């Protein structure tokens, strides 16, 4: 395996890891923002 192939492989792996982390963070932020907007009324305690 040449140095160029190793660099390309590491670059692809880093891109996939970054994309996975980005999707997880976006999902967490999206779910946490839903109750504030009011799309999940069943999560709020009823008065």
C-alpha distance matrix in Angstrom:
0.0 3.8 6.8 8.3 6.3 6.9 10.3 11.1 10.5 12.7 15.1 15.6 16.3 18.6 20.4 21.1 22.3 24.5 25.9 26.8 28.5 30.3 31.6 32.8 34.6 36.2 37.4 39.0 40.7 41.9 43.4 45.1 46.6 48.1 51.1 51.9 52.1 54.1 52.0 52.1 55.9 55.7 53.7 56.6 59.6 62.6 65.7
3.8 0.0 3.8 5.4 5.3 6.4 8.7 10.0 10.7 12.5 14.3 15.6 16.7 18.4 20.1 21.5 22.7 24.4 26.0 27.3 28.8 30.3 32.0 33.4 34.8 36.3 37.9 39.4 40.8 42.1 43.9 45.4 46.7 48.4 51.4 52.1 52.2 54.4 52.4 52.8 56.5 56.6 54.5 57.2 60.3 63.4 66.3
6.8 3.8 0.0 3.8 5.5 5.1 6.1 8.6 9.8 10.6 12.2 14.3 15.4 16.3 18.2 20.1 21.0 22.3 24.3 25.8 26.9 28.3 30.3 31.7 32.8 34.3 36.2 37.5 38.7 40.2 42.1 43.4 44.6 46.6 49.5 50.0 50.2 52.6 50.8 51.2 54.9 55.1 52.9 55.4 58.5 61.6 64.4
8.3 5.4 3.8 0.0 3.8 5.5 5.1 6.2 8.6 10.0 10.5 12.4 14.3 15.3 16.4 18.5 20.0 20.9 22.5 24.4 25.8 26.7 28.7 30.4 31.5 32.7 34.7 36.3 37.3 38.6 40.7 42.1 43.1 44.9 48.1 48.4 48.4 50.8 49.0 49.6 53.4 53.7 51.6 54.2 57.5 60.4 63.2
6.3 5.3 5.5 3.8 0.0 3.8 5.4 5.1 6.1 8.6 9.7 10.6 12.3 14.1 15.3 16.7 18.3 19.8 21.1 22.6 24.4 25.6 27.1 28.8 30.3 31.5 33.1 34.9 36.2 37.3 39.2 40.8 42.0 43.6 46.7 47.3 47.3 49.5 47.5 48.0 51.7 51.9 49.9 52.6 55.9 58.8 61.7
6.9 6.4 5.1 5.5 3.8 0.0 3.8 5.4 5.1 6.2 8.5 9.9 10.6 12.1 14.2 15.5 16.4 18.1 19.9 21.1 22.5 24.1 25.8 27.1 28.5 30.1 31.7 33.1 34.5 36.0 37.7 39.1 40.5 42.2 45.2 45.8 46.1 48.3 46.4 46.7 50.4 50.4 48.2 50.9 54.0 57.1 60.0
10.3 8.7 6.1 5.1 5.4 3.8 0.0 3.8 5.5 5.2 6.1 8.7 9.9 10.4 12.2 14.4 15.3 16.2 18.2 20.0 21.0 22.2 24.3 25.8 26.8 28.3 30.2 31.7 32.7 34.2 36.2 37.4 38.6 40.5 43.5 43.9 44.1 46.5 44.8 45.3 49.0 49.3 47.0 49.6 52.7 55.8 58.5
11.1 10.0 8.6 6.2 5.1 5.4 3.8 0.0 3.8 5.5 5.0 6.2 8.6 9.8 10.5 12.5 14.3 15.2 16.5 18.4 20.0 20.9 22.6 24.5 25.8 26.8 28.6 30.5 31.5 32.6 34.7 36.3 37.3 38.9 42.1 42.6 42.5 44.8 42.9 43.6 47.3 47.6 45.7 48.3 51.6 54.5 57.3
10.5 10.7 9.8 8.6 6.1 5.1 5.5 3.8 0.0 3.8 5.4 5.2 6.2 8.6 9.9 10.8 12.4 14.2 15.4 16.7 18.5 19.9 21.3 22.8 24.5 25.8 27.2 29.0 30.4 31.5 33.3 35.0 36.3 37.8 40.9 41.6 41.7 43.8 41.7 42.1 45.8 45.9 43.9 46.7 49.8 52.8 55.8
12.7 12.5 10.6 10.0 8.6 6.2 5.2 5.5 3.8 0.0 3.8 5.5 5.1 6.0 8.5 10.0 10.4 12.0 14.1 15.3 16.4 18.1 19.9 21.1 22.4 24.1 25.7 27.1 28.4 29.9 31.7 33.0 34.4 36.2 39.2 39.7 40.1 42.3 40.5 40.8 44.5 44.5 42.3 44.9 48.0 51.1 53.9
15.1 14.3 12.2 10.5 9.7 8.5 6.1 5.0 5.4 3.8 0.0 3.8 5.5 5.1 6.1 8.7 9.9 10.5 12.2 14.3 15.4 16.3 18.3 20.1 21.1 22.3 24.3 25.9 26.8 28.2 30.3 31.7 32.7 34.5 37.6 38.0 38.1 40.5 38.8 39.3 43.0 43.4 41.3 43.8 47.1 50.0 52.8
15.6 15.6 14.3 12.4 10.6 9.9 8.7 6.2 5.2 5.5 3.8 0.0 3.8 5.4 5.1 6.3 8.7 9.9 10.6 12.4 14.4 15.3 16.6 18.5 20.1 21.0 22.6 24.6 25.8 26.7 28.7 30.5 31.5 33.0 36.2 36.9 36.8 38.9 36.9 37.5 41.2 41.5 39.6 42.3 45.6 48.4 51.4
16.3 16.7 15.4 14.3 12.3 10.6 9.9 8.6 6.2 5.1 5.5 3.8 0.0 3.8 5.4 5.2 6.2 8.5 9.9 10.6 12.3 14.1 15.4 16.7 18.4 19.9 21.2 22.8 24.4 25.6 27.2 28.8 30.3 31.9 34.8 35.7 35.9 37.9 35.9 36.1 39.8 39.8 37.8 40.5 43.7 46.6 49.6
18.6 18.4 16.3 15.3 14.1 12.1 10.4 9.8 8.6 6.0 5.1 5.4 3.8 0.0 3.8 5.5 5.1 6.0 8.5 9.9 10.6 12.1 14.2 15.4 16.4 18.1 19.9 21.2 22.4 24.0 25.8 27.1 28.4 30.3 33.2 33.7 34.1 36.4 34.7 35.0 38.7 38.9 36.6 39.1 42.3 45.3 48.1
20.4 20.1 18.2 16.4 15.3 14.2 12.2 10.5 9.9 8.5 6.1 5.1 5.4 3.8 0.0 3.8 5.5 5.1 6.1 8.6 10.0 10.4 12.3 14.3 15.4 16.3 18.3 20.1 21.1 22.2 24.3 25.8 26.8 28.5 31.7 32.1 32.1 34.4 32.6 33.3 37.0 37.4 35.4 37.9 41.2 44.1 46.9
21.1 21.5 20.1 18.5 16.7 15.5 14.4 12.5 10.8 10.0 8.7 6.3 5.2 5.5 3.8 0.0 3.8 5.4 5.1 6.1 8.6 9.8 10.6 12.4 14.3 15.3 16.5 18.5 20.0 20.9 22.6 24.4 25.7 27.0 30.2 31.1 31.1 33.0 31.0 31.3 35.1 35.3 33.3 36.1 39.3 42.2 45.2
22.3 22.7 21.0 20.0 18.3 16.4 15.3 14.3 12.4 10.4 9.9 8.7 6.2 5.1 5.5 3.8 0.0 3.8 5.4 5.1 6.2 8.5 10.0 10.7 12.3 14.2 15.4 16.7 18.4 19.9 21.3 22.8 24.4 26.1 28.9 29.7 30.2 32.2 30.4 30.4 34.1 34.1 31.9 34.5 37.6 40.7 43.6
24.5 24.4 22.3 20.9 19.8 18.1 16.2 15.2 14.2 12.0 10.5 9.9 8.5 6.0 5.1 5.4 3.8 0.0 3.8 5.5 5.2 6.1 8.6 10.0 10.6 12.1 14.2 15.5 16.5 18.0 20.0 21.2 22.4 24.4 27.3 27.7 28.1 30.4 28.9 29.3 32.9 33.3 31.0 33.4 36.7 39.6 42.3
25.9 26.0 24.3 22.5 21.1 19.9 18.2 16.5 15.4 14.1 12.2 10.6 9.9 8.5 6.1 5.1 5.4 3.8 0.0 3.8 5.5 5.0 6.2 8.7 10.0 10.5 12.2 14.3 15.4 16.2 18.3 20.0 20.9 22.5 25.7 26.3 26.3 28.4 26.6 27.1 30.9 31.4 29.4 31.9 35.3 38.1 41.0
26.8 27.3 25.8 24.4 22.6 21.1 20.0 18.4 16.7 15.3 14.3 12.4 10.6 9.9 8.6 6.1 5.1 5.5 3.8 0.0 3.8 5.4 5.2 6.3 8.7 9.9 10.6 12.5 14.4 15.3 16.6 18.5 20.1 21.4 24.3 25.4 25.7 27.4 25.5 25.5 29.2 29.3 27.3 30.0 33.3 36.2 39.1
28.5 28.8 26.9 25.8 24.4 22.5 21.0 20.0 18.5 16.4 15.4 14.4 12.3 10.6 10.0 8.6 6.2 5.2 5.5 3.8 0.0 3.8 5.5 5.2 6.2 8.6 9.9 10.7 12.3 14.1 15.5 16.6 18.3 20.2 22.9 23.6 24.3 26.4 24.9 24.8 28.4 28.6 26.1 28.6 31.7 34.8 37.6
30.3 30.3 28.3 26.7 25.6 24.1 22.2 20.9 19.9 18.1 16.3 15.3 14.1 12.1 10.4 9.8 8.5 6.1 5.0 5.4 3.8 0.0 3.8 5.5 5.2 6.1 8.6 10.0 10.6 12.0 14.2 15.4 16.4 18.4 21.4 21.8 22.1 24.4 22.9 23.4 27.0 27.7 25.4 27.7 31.1 33.9 36.6
31.6 32.0 30.3 28.7 27.1 25.8 24.3 22.6 21.3 19.9 18.3 16.6 15.4 14.2 12.3 10.6 10.0 8.6 6.2 5.2 5.5 3.8 0.0 3.8 5.5 5.1 6.1 8.7 9.9 10.3 12.2 14.2 15.3 16.5 19.7 20.6 20.6 22.5 20.6 21.0 24.7 25.2 23.3 25.8 29.3 32.0 34.9
32.8 33.4 31.7 30.4 28.8 27.1 25.8 24.5 22.8 21.1 20.1 18.5 16.7 15.4 14.3 12.4 10.7 10.0 8.7 6.3 5.2 5.5 3.8 0.0 3.8 5.5 5.1 6.3 8.7 9.8 10.7 12.4 14.3 15.6 18.3 19.5 20.2 21.8 20.1 19.8 23.4 23.5 21.2 23.8 27.1 30.0 32.9
34.6 34.8 32.8 31.5 30.3 28.5 26.8 25.8 24.5 22.4 21.1 20.1 18.4 16.4 15.4 14.3 12.3 10.6 10.0 8.7 6.2 5.2 5.5 3.8 0.0 3.8 5.4 5.2 6.2 8.5 10.0 10.7 12.2 14.4 17.0 17.5 18.4 20.5 19.4 19.4 22.8 23.4 20.8 22.9 26.2 29.2 31.8
36.2 36.3 34.3 32.7 31.5 30.1 28.3 26.8 25.8 24.1 22.3 21.0 19.9 18.1 16.3 15.3 14.2 12.1 10.5 9.9 8.6 6.1 5.1 5.5 3.8 0.0 3.8 5.5 5.2 5.9 8.5 9.9 10.5 12.3 15.4 15.8 16.0 18.3 16.9 17.6 21.1 22.1 19.9 22.0 25.5 28.2 30.9
37.4 37.9 36.2 34.7 33.1 31.7 30.2 28.6 27.2 25.7 24.3 22.6 21.2 19.9 18.3 16.5 15.4 14.2 12.2 10.6 9.9 8.6 6.1 5.1 5.4 3.8 0.0 3.8 5.5 5.1 6.1 8.6 9.9 10.8 13.7 15.1 15.3 16.8 15.0 15.1 18.8 19.3 17.2 19.8 23.2 25.9 28.9
39.0 39.4 37.5 36.3 34.9 33.1 31.7 30.5 29.0 27.1 25.9 24.6 22.8 21.2 20.1 18.5 16.7 15.5 14.3 12.5 10.7 10.0 8.7 6.3 5.2 5.5 3.8 0.0 3.8 5.5 5.3 6.2 8.6 10.2 12.3 13.6 14.8 16.3 15.1 14.6 17.9 18.3 15.6 17.9 21.2 24.1 26.9
40.7 40.8 38.7 37.3 36.2 34.5 32.7 31.5 30.4 28.4 26.8 25.8 24.4 22.4 21.1 20.0 18.4 16.5 15.4 14.4 12.3 10.6 9.9 8.7 6.2 5.2 5.5 3.8 0.0 3.8 5.5 5.2 6.1 8.8 11.1 11.4 12.4 14.7 14.1 14.3 17.5 18.6 16.0 17.6 21.0 23.8 26.2
41.9 42.1 40.2 38.6 37.3 36.0 34.2 32.6 31.5 29.9 28.2 26.7 25.6 24.0 22.2 20.9 19.9 18.0 16.2 15.3 14.1 12.0 10.3 9.8 8.5 5.9 5.1 5.5 3.8 0.0 3.8 5.5 5.2 6.4 9.7 10.4 10.4 12.4 11.1 11.8 15.3 16.6 14.7 16.5 20.2 22.6 25.3
43.4 43.9 42.1 40.7 39.2 37.7 36.2 34.7 33.3 31.7 30.3 28.7 27.2 25.8 24.3 22.6 21.3 20.0 18.3 16.6 15.5 14.2 12.2 10.7 10.0 8.5 6.1 5.3 5.5 3.8 0.0 3.8 5.5 5.4 7.8 9.7 10.4 11.3 9.9 9.4 12.9 13.6 11.4 13.7 17.3 19.9 22.8
45.1 45.4 43.4 42.1 40.8 39.1 37.4 36.3 35.0 33.0 31.7 30.5 28.8 27.1 25.8 24.4 22.8 21.2 20.0 18.5 16.6 15.4 14.2 12.4 10.7 9.9 8.6 6.2 5.2 5.5 3.8 0.0 3.8 5.6 6.6 7.7 9.6 11.0 10.9 10.2 12.9 13.9 11.0 12.5 15.9 18.7 21.2
46.6 46.7 44.6 43.1 42.0 40.5 38.6 37.3 36.3 34.4 32.7 31.5 30.3 28.4 26.8 25.7 24.4 22.4 20.9 20.1 18.3 16.4 15.3 14.3 12.2 10.5 9.9 8.6 6.1 5.2 5.5 3.8 0.0 3.8 5.7 5.4 6.5 8.8 9.2 9.8 12.4 14.3 12.1 12.9 16.5 18.8 21.0
48.1 48.4 46.6 44.9 43.6 42.2 40.5 38.9 37.8 36.2 34.5 33.0 31.9 30.3 28.5 27.0 26.1 24.4 22.5 21.4 20.2 18.4 16.5 15.6 14.4 12.3 10.8 10.2 8.8 6.4 5.4 5.6 3.8 0.0 3.9 5.4 5.2 6.2 5.5 6.3 9.3 11.3 9.8 11.0 14.9 16.8 19.4
51.1 51.4 49.5 48.1 46.7 45.2 43.5 42.1 40.9 39.2 37.6 36.2 34.8 33.2 31.7 30.2 28.9 27.3 25.7 24.3 22.9 21.4 19.7 18.3 17.0 15.4 13.7 12.3 11.1 9.7 7.8 6.6 5.7 3.9 0.0 3.8 5.5 5.0 6.0 5.2 6.9 9.0 7.0 7.4 11.2 13.2 15.7
51.9 52.1 50.0 48.4 47.3 45.8 43.9 42.6 41.6 39.7 38.0 36.9 35.7 33.7 32.1 31.1 29.7 27.7 26.3 25.4 23.6 21.8 20.6 19.5 17.5 15.8 15.1 13.6 11.4 10.4 9.7 7.7 5.4 5.4 3.8 0.0 3.8 5.4 8.0 8.5 9.5 12.2 10.3 9.6 13.0 14.8 16.5
52.1 52.2 50.2 48.4 47.3 46.1 44.1 42.5 41.7 40.1 38.1 36.8 35.9 34.1 32.1 31.1 30.2 28.1 26.3 25.7 24.3 22.1 20.6 20.2 18.4 16.0 15.3 14.8 12.4 10.4 10.4 9.6 6.5 5.2 5.5 3.8 0.0 3.8 6.0 8.2 9.5 12.8 11.9 11.5 15.1 16.1 18.0
54.1 54.4 52.6 50.8 49.5 48.3 46.5 44.8 43.8 42.3 40.5 38.9 37.9 36.4 34.4 33.0 32.2 30.4 28.4 27.4 26.4 24.4 22.5 21.8 20.5 18.3 16.8 16.3 14.7 12.4 11.3 11.0 8.8 6.2 5.0 5.4 3.8 0.0 3.8 5.5 5.9 9.5 9.4 9.0 12.4 13.1 15.3
52.0 52.4 50.8 49.0 47.5 46.4 44.8 42.9 41.7 40.5 38.8 36.9 35.9 34.7 32.6 31.0 30.4 28.9 26.6 25.5 24.9 22.9 20.6 20.1 19.4 16.9 15.0 15.1 14.1 11.1 9.9 10.9 9.2 5.5 6.0 8.0 6.0 3.8 0.0 3.8 6.1 8.9 9.4 10.4 14.0 14.7 17.5
52.1 52.8 51.2 49.6 48.0 46.7 45.3 43.6 42.1 40.8 39.3 37.5 36.1 35.0 33.3 31.3 30.4 29.3 27.1 25.5 24.8 23.4 21.0 19.8 19.4 17.6 15.1 14.6 14.3 11.8 9.4 10.2 9.8 6.3 5.2 8.5 8.2 5.5 3.8 0.0 3.8 5.5 5.8 7.5 11.1 12.3 15.5
55.9 56.5 54.9 53.4 51.7 50.4 49.0 47.3 45.8 44.5 43.0 41.2 39.8 38.7 37.0 35.1 34.1 32.9 30.9 29.2 28.4 27.0 24.7 23.4 22.8 21.1 18.8 17.9 17.5 15.3 12.9 12.9 12.4 9.3 6.9 9.5 9.5 5.9 6.1 3.8 0.0 3.8 5.4 5.5 8.4 8.8 12.0
55.7 56.6 55.1 53.7 51.9 50.4 49.3 47.6 45.9 44.5 43.4 41.5 39.8 38.9 37.4 35.3 34.1 33.3 31.4 29.3 28.6 27.7 25.2 23.5 23.4 22.1 19.3 18.3 18.6 16.6 13.6 13.9 14.3 11.3 9.0 12.2 12.8 9.5 8.9 5.5 3.8 0.0 3.8 5.5 7.5 8.3 12.1
53.7 54.5 52.9 51.6 49.9 48.2 47.0 45.7 43.9 42.3 41.3 39.6 37.8 36.6 35.4 33.3 31.9 31.0 29.4 27.3 26.1 25.4 23.3 21.2 20.8 19.9 17.2 15.6 16.0 14.7 11.4 11.0 12.1 9.8 7.0 10.3 11.9 9.4 9.4 5.8 5.4 3.8 0.0 3.8 6.6 9.0 12.5
56.6 57.2 55.4 54.2 52.6 50.9 49.6 48.3 46.7 44.9 43.8 42.3 40.5 39.1 37.9 36.1 34.5 33.4 31.9 30.0 28.6 27.7 25.8 23.8 22.9 22.0 19.8 17.9 17.6 16.5 13.7 12.5 12.9 11.0 7.4 9.6 11.5 9.0 10.4 7.5 5.5 5.5 3.8 0.0 3.8 6.3 9.2
59.6 60.3 58.5 57.5 55.9 54.0 52.7 51.6 49.8 48.0 47.1 45.6 43.7 42.3 41.2 39.3 37.6 36.7 35.3 33.3 31.7 31.1 29.3 27.1 26.2 25.5 23.2 21.2 21.0 20.2 17.3 15.9 16.5 14.9 11.2 13.0 15.1 12.4 14.0 11.1 8.4 7.5 6.6 3.8 0.0 3.8 6.4
62.6 63.4 61.6 60.4 58.8 57.1 55.8 54.5 52.8 51.1 50.0 48.4 46.6 45.3 44.1 42.2 40.7 39.6 38.1 36.2 34.8 33.9 32.0 30.0 29.2 28.2 25.9 24.1 23.8 22.6 19.9 18.7 18.8 16.8 13.2 14.8 16.1 13.1 14.7 12.3 8.8 8.3 9.0 6.3 3.8 0.0 3.8
65.7 66.3 64.4 63.2 61.7 60.0 58.5 57.3 55.8 53.9 52.8 51.4 49.6 48.1 46.9 45.2 43.6 42.3 41.0 39.1 37.6 36.6 34.9 32.9 31.8 30.9 28.9 26.9 26.2 25.3 22.8 21.2 21.0 19.4 15.7 16.5 18.0 15.3 17.5 15.5 12.0 12.1 12.5 9.2 6.4 3.8 0.0
